Each structure stands twice: as structure tokens, then as C-alpha cells.
Amino acid sequence: MKKLNDNIEYCPHYGANLQGEPIPEKEQHHYGGATHFTRKIGISSLELDRVIKWQCPDCKQDWERE
């Protein structure tokens, strides 16, 4: 049985599963060994040049990045 390297994440507002489609095994090394894409949407700050919040693609609510 293959060990999964990803934890399933859920929207803190809606409870939707945010785990996306599987990443093809031959491409996983490009994603730090992750086994699945994520469905959450990153909201970036141009000033900080990084993702500062996440957004649920289902309920459209956002939350602070930890």
C-alpha cells in the first residue's frame, strides 16, 4: 500500500474537502513529494510577494495563512 504524503485539508468555514486531483507519480518530485494538488486558492500580496490568505473555491470565504 502506498503511503500518502498529504493531509486532507478542509475549509474552516464550509467544511469542504480541499484535497485536489492526484499528482502523477512521475511528477510528484516537482511538488515536494506531495501526492495530490490542492483546491484552495492562494491570495497573494504584491508588497509582501507571498501568499497571505487562502480561499475556499466552494464558499469563496478566506482565512489567514498559518
PDBQT receptor file of N, H, CA, C and O in Angstrom, charges set to zero:
ATOM      1  N   MET A   1       0.845  -1.184   0.000  1.00  0.00    +0.000 N 
ATOM      2  CA  MET A   1       0.000   0.000   0.000  1.00  0.00    +0.000 C 
ATOM      3  C   MET A   1       0.891   1.248   0.000  1.00  0.00    +0.000 C 
ATOM      4  O   MET A   1       1.860   1.319   0.755  1.00  0.00    +0.000 OA
ATOM      5  N   LYS A   2       0.564   2.221  -0.840  1.00  0.00    +0.000 N 
ATOM      6  H   LYS A   2      -0.223   2.163  -1.453  1.00  0.00    +0.000 HD
ATOM      7  CA  LYS A   2       1.350   3.438  -0.965  1.00  0.00    +0.000 C 
ATOM      8  C   LYS A   2       1.044   4.403   0.178  1.00  0.00    +0.000 C 
ATOM      9  O   LYS A   2      -0.120   4.630   0.509  1.00  0.00    +0.000 OA
ATOM     10  N   LYS A   3       2.077   4.963   0.773  1.00  0.00    +0.000 N 
ATOM     11  H   LYS A   3       3.023   4.778   0.504  1.00  0.00    +0.000 HD
ATOM     12  CA  LYS A   3       1.906   5.940   1.844  1.00  0.00    +0.000 C 
ATOM     13  C   LYS A   3       1.589   7.298   1.228  1.00  0.00    +0.000 C 
ATOM     14  O   LYS A   3       2.277   7.733   0.305  1.00  0.00    +0.000 OA
ATOM     15  N   LEU A   4       0.558   7.969   1.728  1.00  0.00    +0.000 N 
ATOM     16  H   LEU A   4       0.000   7.616   2.479  1.00  0.00    +0.000 HD
ATOM     17  CA  LEU A   4       0.201   9.300   1.260  1.00  0.00    +0.000 C 
ATOM     18  C   LEU A   4       1.000  10.343   2.025  1.00  0.00    +0.000 C 
ATOM     19  O   LEU A   4       1.128  10.264   3.247  1.00  0.00    +0.000 OA
ATOM     20  N   ASN A   5       1.534  11.317   1.308  1.00  0.00    +0.000 N 
ATOM     21  H   ASN A   5       1.430  11.382   0.316  1.00  0.00    +0.000 HD
ATOM     22  CA  ASN A   5       2.323  12.388   1.923  1.00  0.00    +0.000 C 
ATOM     23  C   ASN A   5       1.491  13.631   2.201  1.00  0.00    +0.000 C 
ATOM     24  O   ASN A   5       2.011  14.609   2.740  1.00  0.00    +0.000 OA
ATOM     25  N   ASP A   6       0.220  13.615   1.848  1.00  0.00    +0.000 N 
ATOM     26  H   ASP A   6      -0.203  12.822   1.410  1.00  0.00    +0.000 HD
ATOM     27  CA  ASP A   6      -0.623  14.789   2.036  1.00  0.00    +0.000 C 
ATOM     28  C   ASP A   6      -1.671  14.535   3.102  1.00  0.00    +0.000 C 
ATOM     29  O   ASP A   6      -2.244  13.449   3.190  1.00  0.00    +0.000 OA
ATOM     30  N   ASN A   7      -1.908  15.546   3.900  1.00  0.00    +0.000 N 
ATOM     31  H   ASN A   7      -1.443  16.428   3.829  1.00  0.00    +0.000 HD
ATOM     32  CA  ASN A   7      -3.043  15.513   4.808  1.00  0.00    +0.000 C 
ATOM     33  C   ASN A   7      -4.231  16.111   4.079  1.00  0.00    +0.000 C 
ATOM     34  O   ASN A   7      -4.089  17.067   3.317  1.00  0.00    +0.000 OA
ATOM     35  N   ILE A   8      -5.392  15.545   4.315  1.00  0.00    +0.000 N 
ATOM     36  H   ILE A   8      -5.508  14.768   4.933  1.00  0.00    +0.000 HD
ATOM     37  CA  ILE A   8      -6.590  16.123   3.712  1.00  0.00    +0.000 C 
ATOM     38  C   ILE A   8      -6.928  17.385   4.492  1.00  0.00    +0.000 C 
ATOM     39  O   ILE A   8      -7.008  17.361   5.720  1.00  0.00    +0.000 OA
ATOM     40  N   GLU A   9      -7.124  18.482   3.780  1.00  0.00    +0.000 N 
ATOM     41  H   GLU A   9      -7.058  18.501   2.782  1.00  0.00    +0.000 HD
ATOM     42  CA  GLU A   9      -7.479  19.747   4.405  1.00  0.00    +0.000 C 
ATOM     43  C   GLU A   9      -8.958  20.020   4.158  1.00  0.00    +0.000 C 
ATOM     44  O   GLU A   9      -9.535  19.572   3.167  1.00  0.00    +0.000 OA
ATOM     45  N   TYR A  10      -9.552  20.763   5.079  1.00  0.00    +0.000 N 
ATOM     46  H   TYR A  10      -9.083  21.127   5.884  1.00  0.00    +0.000 HD
ATOM     47  CA  TYR A  10     -10.960  21.127   4.953  1.00  0.00    +0.000 C 
ATOM     48  C   TYR A  10     -11.110  22.633   5.122  1.00  0.00    +0.000 C 
ATOM     49  O   TYR A  10     -10.354  23.261   5.863  1.00  0.00    +0.000 OA
ATOM     50  N   CYS A  11     -12.084  23.201   4.438  1.00  0.00    +0.000 N 
ATOM     51  H   CYS A  11     -12.698  22.690   3.837  1.00  0.00    +0.000 HD
ATOM     52  CA  CYS A  11     -12.389  24.623   4.583  1.00  0.00    +0.000 C 
ATOM     53  C   CYS A  11     -12.848  24.874   6.020  1.00  0.00    +0.000 C 
ATOM     54  O   CYS A  11     -13.733  24.172   6.510  1.00  0.00    +0.000 OA
ATOM     55  N   PRO A  12     -12.259  25.866   6.704  1.00  0.00    +0.000 N 
ATOM     56  CA  PRO A  12     -12.664  26.140   8.085  1.00  0.00    +0.000 C 
ATOM     57  C   PRO A  12     -14.062  26.744   8.198  1.00  0.00    +0.000 C 
ATOM     58  O   PRO A  12     -14.624  26.784   9.293  1.00  0.00    +0.000 OA
ATOM     59  N   HIS A  13     -14.629  27.209   7.097  1.00  0.00    +0.000 N 
ATOM     60  H   HIS A  13     -14.173  27.176   6.208  1.00  0.00    +0.000 HD
ATOM     61  CA  HIS A  13     -15.963  27.817   7.115  1.00  0.00    +0.000 C 
ATOM     62  C   HIS A  13     -17.041  26.851   6.634  1.00  0.00    +0.000 C 
ATOM     63  O   HIS A  13     -18.100  26.732   7.250  1.00  0.00    +0.000 OA
ATOM     64  N   TYR A  14     -16.766  26.172   5.542  1.00  0.00    +0.000 N 
ATOM     65  H   TYR A  14     -15.905  26.269   5.042  1.00  0.00    +0.000 HD
ATOM     66  CA  TYR A  14     -17.750  25.354   4.830  1.00  0.00    +0.000 C 
ATOM     67  C   TYR A  14     -17.580  23.864   5.096  1.00  0.00    +0.000 C 
ATOM     68  O   TYR A  14     -18.529  23.090   4.968  1.00  0.00    +0.000 OA
ATOM     69  N   GLY A  15     -16.376  23.471   5.463  1.00  0.00    +0.000 N 
ATOM     70  H   GLY A  15     -15.605  24.100   5.567  1.00  0.00    +0.000 HD
ATOM     71  CA  GLY A  15     -16.092  22.064   5.728  1.00  0.00    +0.000 C 
ATOM     72  C   GLY A  15     -15.793  21.239   4.493  1.00  0.00    +0.000 C 
ATOM     73  O   GLY A  15     -15.672  20.017   4.578  1.00  0.00    +0.000 OA
ATOM     74  N   ALA A  16     -15.671  21.896   3.336  1.00  0.00    +0.000 N 
ATOM     75  H   ALA A  16     -15.770  22.889   3.267  1.00  0.00    +0.000 HD
ATOM     76  CA  ALA A  16     -15.406  21.188   2.079  1.00  0.00    +0.000 C 
ATOM     77  C   ALA A  16     -14.003  20.591   2.082  1.00  0.00    +0.000 C 
ATOM     78  O   ALA A  16     -13.065  21.191   2.606  1.00  0.00    +0.000 OA
ATOM     79  N   ASN A  17     -13.869  19.422   1.500  1.00  0.00    +0.000 N 
ATOM     80  H   ASN A  17     -14.631  18.934   1.073  1.00  0.00    +0.000 HD
ATOM     81  CA  ASN A  17     -12.571  18.776   1.328  1.00  0.00    +0.000 C 
ATOM     82  C   ASN A  17     -11.788  19.567   0.286  1.00  0.00    +0.000 C 
ATOM     83  O   ASN A  17     -12.272  19.772  -0.827  1.00  0.00    +0.000 OA
ATOM     84  N   LEU A  18     -10.597  20.008   0.630  1.00  0.00    +0.000 N 
ATOM     85  H   LEU A  18     -10.203  19.842   1.534  1.00  0.00    +0.000 HD
ATOM     86  CA  LEU A  18      -9.787  20.828  -0.271  1.00  0.00    +0.000 C 
ATOM     87  C   LEU A  18      -8.684  20.041  -0.972  1.00  0.00    +0.000 C 
ATOM     88  O   LEU A  18      -7.858  20.624  -1.674  1.00  0.00    +0.000 OA
ATOM     89  N   GLN A  19      -8.665  18.728  -0.787  1.00  0.00    +0.000 N 
ATOM     90  H   GLN A  19      -9.336  18.255  -0.216  1.00  0.00    +0.000 HD
ATOM     91  CA  GLN A  19      -7.674  17.908  -1.482  1.00  0.00    +0.000 C 
ATOM     92  C   GLN A  19      -8.085  17.781  -2.942  1.00  0.00    +0.000 C 
ATOM     93  O   GLN A  19      -9.217  17.404  -3.242  1.00  0.00    +0.000 OA
ATOM     94  N   GLY A  20      -7.173  18.093  -3.840  1.00  0.00    +0.000 N 
ATOM     95  H   GLY A  20      -6.253  18.399  -3.596  1.00  0.00    +0.000 HD
ATOM     96  CA  GLY A  20      -7.452  18.067  -5.270  1.00  0.00    +0.000 C 
ATOM     97  C   GLY A  20      -7.148  16.724  -5.910  1.00  0.00    +0.000 C 
ATOM     98  O   GLY A  20      -7.046  15.696  -5.240  1.00  0.00    +0.000 OA
ATOM     99  N   GLU A  21      -7.008  16.764  -7.199  1.00  0.00    +0.000 N 
ATOM    100  H   GLU A  21      -7.090  17.599  -7.743  1.00  0.00    +0.000 HD
ATOM    101  CA  GLU A  21      -6.724  15.576  -8.001  1.00  0.00    +0.000 C 
ATOM    102  C   GLU A  21      -5.338  15.026  -7.677  1.00  0.00    +0.000 C 
ATOM    103  O   GLU A  21      -4.465  15.772  -7.234  1.00  0.00    +0.000 OA
ATOM    104  N   PRO A  22      -5.129  13.738  -7.891  1.00  0.00    +0.000 N 
ATOM    105  CA  PRO A  22      -3.801  13.149  -7.666  1.00  0.00    +0.000 C 
ATOM    106  C   PRO A  22      -2.764  13.743  -8.627  1.00  0.00    +0.000 C 
ATOM    107  O   PRO A  22      -3.054  14.031  -9.789  1.00  0.00    +0.000 OA
ATOM    108  N   ILE A  23      -1.559  13.914  -8.107  1.00  0.00    +0.000 N 
ATOM    109  H   ILE A  23      -1.323  13.681  -7.163  1.00  0.00    +0.000 HD
ATOM    110  CA  ILE A  23      -0.430  14.335  -8.937  1.00  0.00    +0.000 C 
ATOM    111  C   ILE A  23       0.179  13.059  -9.516  1.00  0.00    +0.000 C 
ATOM    112  O   ILE A  23       0.448  12.120  -8.766  1.00  0.00    +0.000 OA
ATOM    113  N   PRO A  24       0.401  13.002 -10.824  1.00  0.00    +0.000 N 
ATOM    114  CA  PRO A  24       1.025  11.801 -11.390  1.00  0.00    +0.000 C 
ATOM    115  C   PRO A  24       2.329  11.474 -10.654  1.00  0.00    +0.000 C 
ATOM    116  O   PRO A  24       3.126  12.366 -10.364  1.00  0.00    +0.000 OA
ATOM    117  N   GLU A  25       2.533  10.207 -10.359  1.00  0.00    +0.000 N 
ATOM    118  H   GLU A  25       1.886   9.483 -10.595  1.00  0.00    +0.000 HD
ATOM    119  CA  GLU A  25       3.681   9.785  -9.554  1.00  0.00    +0.000 C 
ATOM    120  C   GLU A  25       5.005  10.292 -10.111  1.00  0.00    +0.000 C 
ATOM    121  O   GLU A  25       5.885  10.687  -9.346  1.00  0.00    +0.000 OA
ATOM    122  N   LYS A  26       5.158  10.286 -11.432  1.00  0.00    +0.000 N 
ATOM    123  H   LYS A  26       4.443   9.965 -12.054  1.00  0.00    +0.000 HD
ATOM    124  CA  LYS A  26       6.421  10.727 -12.021  1.00  0.00    +0.000 C 
ATOM    125  C   LYS A  26       6.644  12.232 -11.887  1.00  0.00    +0.000 C 
ATOM    126  O   LYS A  26       7.756  12.708 -12.115  1.00  0.00    +0.000 OA
ATOM    127  N   GLU A  27       5.605  12.993 -11.519  1.00  0.00    +0.000 N 
ATOM    128  H   GLU A  27       4.701  12.606 -11.333  1.00  0.00    +0.000 HD
ATOM    129  CA  GLU A  27       5.721  14.448 -11.355  1.00  0.00    +0.000 C 
ATOM    130  C   GLU A  27       5.788  14.877  -9.896  1.00  0.00    +0.000 C 
ATOM    131  O   GLU A  27       6.059  16.045  -9.620  1.00  0.00    +0.000 OA
ATOM    132  N   GLN A  28       5.551  13.975  -8.958  1.00  0.00    +0.000 N 
ATOM    133  H   GLN A  28       5.331  13.026  -9.182  1.00  0.00    +0.000 HD
ATOM    134  CA  GLN A  28       5.464  14.328  -7.547  1.00  0.00    +0.000 C 
ATOM    135  C   GLN A  28       6.734  14.966  -7.008  1.00  0.00    +0.000 C 
ATOM    136  O   GLN A  28       6.668  15.780  -6.087  1.00  0.00    +0.000 OA
ATOM    137  N   HIS A  29       7.878  14.617  -7.557  1.00  0.00    +0.000 N 
ATOM    138  H   HIS A  29       7.932  13.955  -8.305  1.00  0.00    +0.000 HD
ATOM    139  CA  HIS A  29       9.132  15.208  -7.065  1.00  0.00    +0.000 C 
ATOM    140  C   HIS A  29       9.177  16.721  -7.301  1.00  0.00    +0.000 C 
ATOM    141  O   HIS A  29       9.891  17.434  -6.596  1.00  0.00    +0.000 OA
ATOM    142  N   HIS A  30       8.426  17.211  -8.280  1.00  0.00    +0.000 N 
ATOM    143  H   HIS A  30       7.846  16.632  -8.853  1.00  0.00    +0.000 HD
ATOM    144  CA  HIS A  30       8.357  18.659  -8.538  1.00  0.00    +0.000 C 
ATOM    145  C   HIS A  30       7.522  19.374  -7.486  1.00  0.00    +0.000 C 
ATOM    146  O   HIS A  30       7.588  20.598  -7.376  1.00  0.00    +0.000 OA
ATOM    147  N   TYR A  31       6.744  18.635  -6.718  1.00  0.00    +0.000 N 
ATOM    148  H   TYR A  31       6.691  17.640  -6.808  1.00  0.00    +0.000 HD
ATOM    149  CA  TYR A  31       5.833  19.192  -5.726  1.00  0.00    +0.000 C 
ATOM    150  C   TYR A  31       6.213  18.767  -4.319  1.00  0.00    +0.000 C 
ATOM    151  O   TYR A  31       5.348  18.624  -3.455  1.00  0.00    +0.000 OA
ATOM    152  N   GLY A  32       7.495  18.567  -4.087  1.00  0.00    +0.000 N 
ATOM    153  H   GLY A  32       8.197  18.683  -4.789  1.00  0.00    +0.000 HD
ATOM    154  CA  GLY A  32       7.977  18.213  -2.766  1.00  0.00    +0.000 C 
ATOM    155  C   GLY A  32       7.489  16.865  -2.270  1.00  0.00    +0.000 C 
ATOM    156  O   GLY A  32       7.416  16.634  -1.063  1.00  0.00    +0.000 OA
ATOM    157  N   GLY A  33       7.153  15.966  -3.203  1.00  0.00    +0.000 N 
ATOM    158  H   GLY A  33       7.212  16.154  -4.183  1.00  0.00    +0.000 HD
ATOM    159  CA  GLY A  33       6.674  14.644  -2.828  1.00  0.00    +0.000 C 
ATOM    160  C   GLY A  33       5.190  14.581  -2.521  1.00  0.00    +0.000 C 
ATOM    161  O   GLY A  33       4.687  13.529  -2.127  1.00  0.00    +0.000 OA
ATOM    162  N   ALA A  34       4.479  15.690  -2.695  1.00  0.00    +0.000 N 
ATOM    163  H   ALA A  34       4.888  16.544  -3.015  1.00  0.00    +0.000 HD
ATOM    164  CA  ALA A  34       3.030  15.698  -2.459  1.00  0.00    +0.000 C 
ATOM    165  C   ALA A  34       2.353  14.726  -3.419  1.00  0.00    +0.000 C 
ATOM    166  O   ALA A  34       2.807  14.544  -4.549  1.00  0.00    +0.000 OA
ATOM    167  N   THR A  35       1.284  14.113  -2.974  1.00  0.00    +0.000 N 
ATOM    168  H   THR A  35       0.916  14.260  -2.057  1.00  0.00    +0.000 HD
ATOM    169  CA  THR A  35       0.573  13.135  -3.794  1.00  0.00    +0.000 C 
ATOM    170  C   THR A  35      -0.669  13.700  -4.467  1.00  0.00    +0.000 C 
ATOM    171  O   THR A  35      -1.192  13.106  -5.410  1.00  0.00    +0.000 OA
ATOM    172  N   HIS A  36      -1.149  14.863  -3.979  1.00  0.00    +0.000 N 
ATOM    173  H   HIS A  36      -0.725  15.345  -3.213  1.00  0.00    +0.000 HD
ATOM    174  CA  HIS A  36      -2.360  15.472  -4.531  1.00  0.00    +0.000 C 
ATOM    175  C   HIS A  36      -2.174  16.976  -4.655  1.00  0.00    +0.000 C 
ATOM    176  O   HIS A  36      -1.447  17.594  -3.877  1.00  0.00    +0.000 OA
ATOM    177  N   PHE A  37      -2.841  17.550  -5.643  1.00  0.00    +0.000 N 
ATOM    178  H   PHE A  37      -3.432  17.048  -6.275  1.00  0.00    +0.000 HD
ATOM    179  CA  PHE A  37      -2.917  19.001  -5.749  1.00  0.00    +0.000 C 
ATOM    180  C   PHE A  37      -3.853  19.499  -4.657  1.00  0.00    +0.000 C 
ATOM    181  O   PHE A  37      -4.536  18.704  -4.012  1.00  0.00    +0.000 OA
ATOM    182  N   THR A  38      -3.889  20.807  -4.448  1.00  0.00    +0.000 N 
ATOM    183  H   THR A  38      -3.334  21.453  -4.972  1.00  0.00    +0.000 HD
ATOM    184  CA  THR A  38      -4.827  21.400  -3.502  1.00  0.00    +0.000 C 
ATOM    185  C   THR A  38      -5.871  22.193  -4.275  1.00  0.00    +0.000 C 
ATOM    186  O   THR A  38      -5.590  22.727  -5.348  1.00  0.00    +0.000 OA
ATOM    187  N   ARG A  39      -7.070  22.265  -3.725  1.00  0.00    +0.000 N 
ATOM    188  H   ARG A  39      -7.299  21.831  -2.853  1.00  0.00    +0.000 HD
ATOM    189  CA  ARG A  39      -8.129  23.046  -4.338  1.00  0.00    +0.000 C 
ATOM    190  C   ARG A  39      -8.190  24.461  -3.775  1.00  0.00    +0.000 C 
ATOM    191  O   ARG A  39      -8.839  25.327  -4.362  1.00  0.00    +0.000 OA
ATOM    192  N   LYS A  40      -7.519  24.714  -2.635  1.00  0.00    +0.000 N 
ATOM    193  H   LYS A  40      -6.992  24.011  -2.158  1.00  0.00    +0.000 HD
ATOM    194  CA  LYS A  40      -7.609  26.045  -2.040  1.00  0.00    +0.000 C 
ATOM    195  C   LYS A  40      -6.891  27.060  -2.927  1.00  0.00    +0.000 C 
ATOM    196  O   LYS A  40      -5.922  26.727  -3.609  1.00  0.00    +0.000 OA
ATOM    197  N   ILE A  41      -7.364  28.271  -2.910  1.00  0.00    +0.000 N 
ATOM    198  H   ILE A  41      -8.152  28.542  -2.355  1.00  0.00    +0.000 HD
ATOM    199  CA  ILE A  41      -6.857  29.346  -3.754  1.00  0.00    +0.000 C 
ATOM    200  C   ILE A  41      -5.973  30.253  -2.912  1.00  0.00    +0.000 C 
ATOM    201  O   ILE A  41      -6.388  30.717  -1.850  1.00  0.00    +0.000 OA
ATOM    202  N   GLY A  42      -4.762  30.504  -3.379  1.00  0.00    +0.000 N 
ATOM    203  H   GLY A  42      -4.425  30.126  -4.242  1.00  0.00    +0.000 HD
ATOM    204  CA  GLY A  42      -3.854  31.399  -2.671  1.00  0.00    +0.000 C 
ATOM    205  C   GLY A  42      -4.111  32.844  -3.051  1.00  0.00    +0.000 C 
ATOM    206  O   GLY A  42      -4.199  33.174  -4.234  1.00  0.00    +0.000 OA
ATOM    207  N   ILE A  43      -4.231  33.712  -2.045  1.00  0.00    +0.000 N 
ATOM    208  H   ILE A  43      -4.159  33.444  -1.085  1.00  0.00    +0.000 HD
ATOM    209  CA  ILE A  43      -4.397  35.152  -2.263  1.00  0.00    +0.000 C 
ATOM    210  C   ILE A  43      -3.070  35.802  -1.908  1.00  0.00    +0.000 C 
ATOM    211  O   ILE A  43      -2.610  35.716  -0.770  1.00  0.00    +0.000 OA
ATOM    212  N   SER A  44      -2.460  36.454  -2.890  1.00  0.00    +0.000 N 
ATOM    213  H   SER A  44      -2.835  36.524  -3.815  1.00  0.00    +0.000 HD
ATOM    214  CA  SER A  44      -1.107  36.993  -2.727  1.00  0.00    +0.000 C 
ATOM    215  C   SER A  44      -1.113  38.483  -2.429  1.00  0.00    +0.000 C 
ATOM    216  O   SER A  44      -2.048  39.205  -2.775  1.00  0.00    +0.000 OA
ATOM    217  N   SER A  45      -0.054  38.919  -1.783  1.00  0.00    +0.000 N 
ATOM    218  H   SER A  45       0.706  38.333  -1.501  1.00  0.00    +0.000 HD
ATOM    219  CA  SER A  45       0.225  40.330  -1.562  1.00  0.00    +0.000 C 
ATOM    220  C   SER A  45       1.379  40.716  -2.472  1.00  0.00    +0.000 C 
ATOM    221  O   SER A  45       2.441  40.097  -2.423  1.00  0.00    +0.000 OA
ATOM    222  N   LEU A  46       1.183  41.724  -3.294  1.00  0.00    +0.000 N 
ATOM    223  H   LEU A  46       0.319  42.228  -3.334  1.00  0.00    +0.000 HD
ATOM    224  CA  LEU A  46       2.283  42.200  -4.146  1.00  0.00    +0.000 C 
ATOM    225  C   LEU A  46       3.385  42.822  -3.306  1.00  0.00    +0.000 C 
ATOM    226  O   LEU A  46       4.566  42.663  -3.619  1.00  0.00    +0.000 OA
ATOM    227  N   GLU A  47       3.013  43.533  -2.237  1.00  0.00    +0.000 N 
ATOM    228  H   GLU A  47       2.055  43.662  -1.983  1.00  0.00    +0.000 HD
ATOM    229  CA  GLU A  47       4.005  44.174  -1.386  1.00  0.00    +0.000 C 
ATOM    230  C   GLU A  47       4.879  43.142  -0.664  1.00  0.00    +0.000 C 
ATOM    231  O   GLU A  47       6.094  43.314  -0.559  1.00  0.00    +0.000 OA
ATOM    232  N   LEU A  48       4.249  42.068  -0.168  1.00  0.00    +0.000 N 
ATOM    233  H   LEU A  48       3.262  41.928  -0.253  1.00  0.00    +0.000 HD
ATOM    234  CA  LEU A  48       4.989  41.050   0.577  1.00  0.00    +0.000 C 
ATOM    235  C   LEU A  48       5.527  39.937  -0.317  1.00  0.00    +0.000 C 
ATOM    236  O   LEU A  48       6.374  39.152   0.111  1.00  0.00    +0.000 OA
ATOM    237  N   ASP A  49       5.044  39.867  -1.547  1.00  0.00    +0.000 N 
ATOM    238  H   ASP A  49       4.356  40.505  -1.894  1.00  0.00    +0.000 HD
ATOM    239  CA  ASP A  49       5.483  38.871  -2.525  1.00  0.00    +0.000 C 
ATOM    240  C   ASP A  49       5.313  37.442  -2.009  1.00  0.00    +0.000 C 
ATOM    241  O   ASP A  49       6.214  36.612  -2.121  1.00  0.00    +0.000 OA
ATOM    242  N   ARG A  50       4.131  37.176  -1.439  1.00  0.00    +0.000 N 
ATOM    243  H   ARG A  50       3.398  37.851  -1.347  1.00  0.00    +0.000 HD
ATOM    244  CA  ARG A  50       3.831  35.832  -0.937  1.00  0.00    +0.000 C 
ATOM    245  C   ARG A  50       2.325  35.664  -0.757  1.00  0.00    +0.000 C 
ATOM    246  O   ARG A  50       1.570  36.635  -0.796  1.00  0.00    +0.000 OA
ATOM    247  N   VAL A  51       1.911  34.444  -0.564  1.00  0.00    +0.000 N 
ATOM    248  H   VAL A  51       2.525  33.655  -0.532  1.00  0.00    +0.000 HD
ATOM    249  CA  VAL A  51       0.514  34.146  -0.271  1.00  0.00    +0.000 C 
ATOM    250  C   VAL A  51       0.245  34.558   1.169  1.00  0.00    +0.000 C 
ATOM    251  O   VAL A  51       0.965  34.148   2.080  1.00  0.00    +0.000 OA
ATOM    252  N   ILE A  52      -0.792  35.370   1.378  1.00  0.00    +0.000 N 
ATOM    253  H   ILE A  52      -1.377  35.703   0.638  1.00  0.00    +0.000 HD
ATOM    254  CA  ILE A  52      -1.124  35.833   2.731  1.00  0.00    +0.000 C 
ATOM    255  C   ILE A  52      -2.432  35.238   3.249  1.00  0.00    +0.000 C 
ATOM    256  O   ILE A  52      -2.661  35.214   4.458  1.00  0.00    +0.000 OA
ATOM    257  N   LYS A  53      -3.295  34.756   2.344  1.00  0.00    +0.000 N 
ATOM    258  H   LYS A  53      -3.108  34.776   1.362  1.00  0.00    +0.000 HD
ATOM    259  CA  LYS A  53      -4.576  34.169   2.721  1.00  0.00    +0.000 C 
ATOM    260  C   LYS A  53      -4.888  33.016   1.783  1.00  0.00    +0.000 C 
ATOM    261  O   LYS A  53      -4.309  32.892   0.703  1.00  0.00    +0.000 OA
ATOM    262  N   TRP A  54      -5.811  32.182   2.217  1.00  0.00    +0.000 N 
ATOM    263  H   TRP A  54      -6.282  32.283   3.093  1.00  0.00    +0.000 HD
ATOM    264  CA  TRP A  54      -6.348  31.107   1.385  1.00  0.00    +0.000 C 
ATOM    265  C   TRP A  54      -7.829  31.351   1.193  1.00  0.00    +0.000 C 
ATOM    266  O   TRP A  54      -8.476  31.974   2.035  1.00  0.00    +0.000 OA
ATOM    267  N   GLN A  55      -8.374  30.859   0.076  1.00  0.00    +0.000 N 
ATOM    268  H   GLN A  55      -7.848  30.353  -0.608  1.00  0.00    +0.000 HD
ATOM    269  CA  GLN A  55      -9.807  30.988  -0.199  1.00  0.00    +0.000 C 
ATOM    270  C   GLN A  55     -10.365  29.638  -0.607  1.00  0.00    +0.000 C 
ATOM    271  O   GLN A  55      -9.729  28.889  -1.348  1.00  0.00    +0.000 OA
ATOM    272  N   CYS A  56     -11.560  29.334  -0.115  1.00  0.00    +0.000 N 
ATOM    273  H   CYS A  56     -12.076  29.943   0.487  1.00  0.00    +0.000 HD
ATOM    274  CA  CYS A  56     -12.250  28.105  -0.484  1.00  0.00    +0.000 C 
ATOM    275  C   CYS A  56     -12.897  28.303  -1.856  1.00  0.00    +0.000 C 
ATOM    276  O   CYS A  56     -13.584  29.304  -2.059  1.00  0.00    +0.000 OA
ATOM    277  N   PRO A  57     -12.700  27.386  -2.798  1.00  0.00    +0.000 N 
ATOM    278  CA  PRO A  57     -13.300  27.532  -4.113  1.00  0.00    +0.000 C 
ATOM    279  C   PRO A  57     -14.814  27.289  -4.103  1.00  0.00    +0.000 C 
ATOM    280  O   PRO A  57     -15.499  27.609  -5.074  1.00  0.00    +0.000 OA
ATOM    281  N   ASP A  58     -15.330  26.730  -3.015  1.00  0.00    +0.000 N 
ATOM    282  H   ASP A  58     -14.772  26.470  -2.227  1.00  0.00    +0.000 HD
ATOM    283  CA  ASP A  58     -16.762  26.439  -2.936  1.00  0.00    +0.000 C 
ATOM    284  C   ASP A  58     -17.560  27.574  -2.298  1.00  0.00    +0.000 C 
ATOM    285  O   ASP A  58     -18.548  28.032  -2.872  1.00  0.00    +0.000 OA
ATOM    286  N   CYS A  59     -17.141  28.033  -1.112  1.00  0.00    +0.000 N 
ATOM    287  H   CYS A  59     -16.338  27.661  -0.645  1.00  0.00    +0.000 HD
ATOM    288  CA  CYS A  59     -17.920  29.071  -0.408  1.00  0.00    +0.000 C 
ATOM    289  C   CYS A  59     -17.347  30.474  -0.614  1.00  0.00    +0.000 C 
ATOM    290  O   CYS A  59     -17.983  31.458  -0.237  1.00  0.00    +0.000 OA
ATOM    291  N   LYS A  60     -16.158  30.577  -1.205  1.00  0.00    +0.000 N 
ATOM    292  H   LYS A  60     -15.641  29.778  -1.512  1.00  0.00    +0.000 HD
ATOM    293  CA  LYS A  60     -15.478  31.849  -1.515  1.00  0.00    +0.000 C 
ATOM    294  C   LYS A  60     -15.034  32.635  -0.287  1.00  0.00    +0.000 C 
ATOM    295  O   LYS A  60     -14.622  33.786  -0.425  1.00  0.00    +0.000 OA
ATOM    296  N   GLN A  61     -15.102  32.059   0.900  1.00  0.00    +0.000 N 
ATOM    297  H   GLN A  61     -15.437  31.123   1.013  1.00  0.00    +0.000 HD
ATOM    298  CA  GLN A  61     -14.606  32.743   2.096  1.00  0.00    +0.000 C 
ATOM    299  C   GLN A  61     -13.103  32.490   2.228  1.00  0.00    +0.000 C 
ATOM    300  O   GLN A  61     -12.584  31.479   1.755  1.00  0.00    +0.000 OA
ATOM    301  N   ASP A  62     -12.419  33.427   2.879  1.00  0.00    +0.000 N 
ATOM    302  H   ASP A  62     -12.840  34.248   3.263  1.00  0.00    +0.000 HD
ATOM    303  CA  ASP A  62     -10.971  33.265   3.021  1.00  0.00    +0.000 C 
ATOM    304  C   ASP A  62     -10.572  33.211   4.489  1.00  0.00    +0.000 C 
ATOM    305  O   ASP A  62     -11.356  33.535   5.381  1.00  0.00    +0.000 OA
ATOM    306  N   TRP A  63      -9.324  32.790   4.715  1.00  0.00    +0.000 N 
ATOM    307  H   TRP A  63      -8.687  32.526   3.990  1.00  0.00    +0.000 HD
ATOM    308  CA  TRP A  63      -8.768  32.705   6.050  1.00  0.00    +0.000 C 
ATOM    309  C   TRP A  63      -7.278  32.973   5.966  1.00  0.00    +0.000 C 
ATOM    310  O   TRP A  63      -6.654  32.790   4.921  1.00  0.00    +0.000 OA
ATOM    311  N   GLU A  64      -6.717  33.411   7.087  1.00  0.00    +0.000 N 
ATOM    312  H   GLU A  64      -7.224  33.559   7.937  1.00  0.00    +0.000 HD
ATOM    313  CA  GLU A  64      -5.304  33.765   7.149  1.00  0.00    +0.000 C 
ATOM    314  C   GLU A  64      -4.425  32.529   6.973  1.00  0.00    +0.000 C 
ATOM    315  O   GLU A  64      -4.764  31.434   7.420  1.00  0.00    +0.000 OA
ATOM    316  N   ARG A  65      -3.314  32.731   6.324  1.00  0.00    +0.000 N 
ATOM    317  H   ARG A  65      -3.038  33.621   5.961  1.00  0.00    +0.000 HD
ATOM    318  CA  ARG A  65      -2.324  31.669   6.173  1.00  0.00    +0.000 C 
ATOM    319  C   ARG A  65      -1.622  31.471   7.510  1.00  0.00    +0.000 C 
ATOM    320  O   ARG A  65      -1.285  32.442   8.188  1.00  0.00    +0.000 OA
ATOM    321  N   GLU A  66      -1.405  30.229   7.885  1.00  0.00    +0.000 N 
ATOM    322  H   GLU A  66      -1.679  29.440   7.335  1.00  0.00    +0.000 HD
ATOM    323  CA  GLU A  66      -0.707  29.940   9.151  1.00  0.00    +0.000 C 
ATOM    324  C   GLU A  66       0.774  29.878   8.965  1.00  0.00    +0.000 C 
ATOM    325  O   GLU A  66       1.507  29.645   9.925  1.00  0.00    +0.000 OA
TER     326      GLU A  66
